[in-house]
Amino acid sequence: MSEEPSAPPPPAPPPESKSATAPHFDSSYVTAMAHFYRGEISRIMAWRARLDPTTNWAITATSSIFTVAFSFERVPHIIFFFNLAIVWIMLWIEARRYRFYDAFRARVRMLEAHFLVPIVAQNTTLLQGEWQKLVCEDLLLPSFKISAFEAVGRRLKRNYVFIFMIILVAWVTKIFLHASQPITSFASFYQALAIGTSIPSWLVAIVFVGTFISVIGITVYIARNTTGEISEFGAHRSLWRI
């Protein structure tokens, strides 16, 4: 009798993809990334701490100018010109610092979203994508993630819009309180805008209205066209109640 042919051996399992398995969770790799993440957190905290001093300087300068302007009647309201100039300078310095902060913050968020989340979820498939390439490119050639205009708008929306509005209100109050002639109409108020014979009323009006329109316009534009990092209501927010 002829022997029956033996069954063929079962096919070998396909090799697992190296990019989606254990090497990403290797202890040495995770340790190195943890130190990298900790270092980036320290860097953004250092830049974050540099944002507050400029706001404090703007508030301090504004308070000092208010004290001088309302304590002495003979001080012309042109002093608020300098107040606006100082606050604009502080805003520009702070916006420049904010761009550096945002550049490194974006790198940290990339690590949190594409490295920490897969580790917490124990799902290596979430490690796929170009996030490693993007992080490496940013390490080799660091770049800003937002424009200077957006940085100005964000800091304006966060803090400086209130400072500018207080200055403009104080400016009008100064004109009403210390006008050389009683202000009884819009025409008399317009005349009171002039500072002696050197600065006409129209120039003061342009600075005042221009500041108001630019501050409100930039703030509204940024509020409508940019989104913050944190949403108003996160997913499954009811589960976070302790």
Secondary structure as GFF3:
##gff-version 3
##sequence-region A 1 242
A	DSSP	three_ten_helix	18	20	.	.	.	ID=ss1
A	DSSP	three_ten_helix	22	25	.	.	.	ID=ss2
A	DSSP	alpha_helix	27	49	.	.	.	ID=ss3
A	DSSP	alpha_helix	51	71	.	.	.	ID=ss4
A	DSSP	alpha_helix	79	111	.	.	.	ID=ss5
A	DSSP	pi_helix	112	116	.	.	.	ID=ss6
A	DSSP	alpha_helix	117	121	.	.	.	ID=ss7
A	DSSP	three_ten_helix	124	127	.	.	.	ID=ss8
A	DSSP	alpha_helix	131	140	.	.	.	ID=ss9
A	DSSP	alpha_helix	148	155	.	.	.	ID=ss10
A	DSSP	pi_helix	156	160	.	.	.	ID=ss11
A	DSSP	alpha_helix	161	177	.	.	.	ID=ss12
A	DSSP	alpha_helix	186	192	.	.	.	ID=ss13
A	DSSP	alpha_helix	201	225	.	.	.	ID=ss14
A	DSSP	three_ten_helix	237	240	.	.	.	ID=ss15
###
